[in-house]
C-alpha cells in the first residue's frame, strides 16, 4: 500500500505540476502582452477589484470543498448540499458587491471602478457552478483531466483579452479575461464531469461538512484579505500606480510558487488523507514530501530573487522596474508561506482546523500592526519588511503546532528546512558578489545560472540534505514498479 500511494503521489504531482505550469505559463505570456498594452494604473484598478473577488470566493466555497475531499464516504446528497449552498451565497455576495461598487469607487476617487466592479461580480456566480465538479476531479485524483480543462480555458480567455487590449479596450480587457476564464472552465467541467446528482439540501450533511469548513473558511478569509490588502493600502496611501507595480510583482511571484503550491499541496492532501490510520507510513511519506518540496521552493525563490530586475525588465520593460523591489520581498516571503501551507495539511487531515483559525488570527493581528507602521511611516520599505517578518514568524509557529497535532516531532525536519534556506542564501550571496565584482551585464548574469544550480545542489549534498543519485533511483523504482 505504501508503495502504491508513493507512486500515486508522484504521478499525480507530476500531472498537477505540468498542468499548473501550463496554466500559469499561458497566463504569464498573456499578462506580458497586456502589460505592454496597458498602464500601471489599469492594473492597479484590477488589483483593488481582486481584493473583493478573492474575499467573496472564500465565503462562497466556505471550506466545504476541502471537507468533501477529506470525507471518506461522500454521497450525492453531500455534493448537492454544497452546490446549493455555494449558489445561494454567490448570488447574495454578487448583489452585495454590486450595491457597494459606487462607495468603493468614491473611496478611491476612481469613478471608473464602479462599472468594473459591477461587471466583474458575475464571476462569483459562474465560479460557484463548478466548485463541486472540481472537487470530484480532485477526490478521484483526476489531475490530468483537471489540468487539461484549466489550460484550455485560460488559453481562450488570454486570446480574447489580448485582442481586446490591442483594440483599445483598456481595463475592460482584464475584466473580459476574468469573466471568460470562469465561463469557459465552468462549461468544460459541466460537460465532462456532469451536473450534481442530487439537488436537495441536507441540513445534517451541511452541519457535518461545515463543522470542518468553518475554521478553514475564516482562516482563508483572513489570509485572502491580508494577501490582497497591500494593493488597497498602496492605492489609497501611495498611488494607484504603486498598486499596479505590486500587483504585477505578485503575478510574477505567483508563477513559480503557484506551480508548486497548486501541483503539490492538493495531491499531498488527497494522498495522505488515505493514511490517517497508518501513522508510520503517514509520517514517512510526509517527511519525504516536505523535504523535496522545500528543496524545489528554495531553488526557485533563489533564482527569482537574484534575477528579479532582469525578469521585470525583459518581461515588462524598464518602466516597470519598480516592481523588482516588490518581487524580491514577495519571493522570500513565499518560501516561508509555502512551508506554512504545507503544515496546514496536517491540521486538515487530522480534523484540527481550529488550529488553522487560531494561528491565522494571531498572524493577521501581527501583520495588521506592521501595516499600520508602514502607513504611519508612509514607507513602502517598512510595509514590505513587516510583511516578510510576518511570514517568517508565522512559519515557525505553524510548524510547532502542526507537529504537535501530528504527534511526530523530528528534529531532522526543521534542521533540513533551515539548511536548505541557508544554502539558498549562501548561493545567492556568492553569485551576487561575483556579478558585482566583475561588473557583469545581464548576459553575464544569465551565464551564472548553471553555476548557481550546481552550487545549490552540491552544497545540499555536502550538508546532508540530498543524495541526488539515491533520490533519482527511488523515483525510477516507483515508476518501473508500476509498469
Helices and strands as residue ranges (DSSP letters): H 2-37, H 40-61, H 64-70, H 76-107, H 113-120, H 122-128, H 131-139, H 143-166, H 172-193, H 203-237, H 240-260, I 261-265, H 266-272, G 273-275, H 279-306, H 308-316, G 318-320, H 323-349, H 353-377, H 380-406, H 411-437, H 442-447, H 449-462, H 468-482
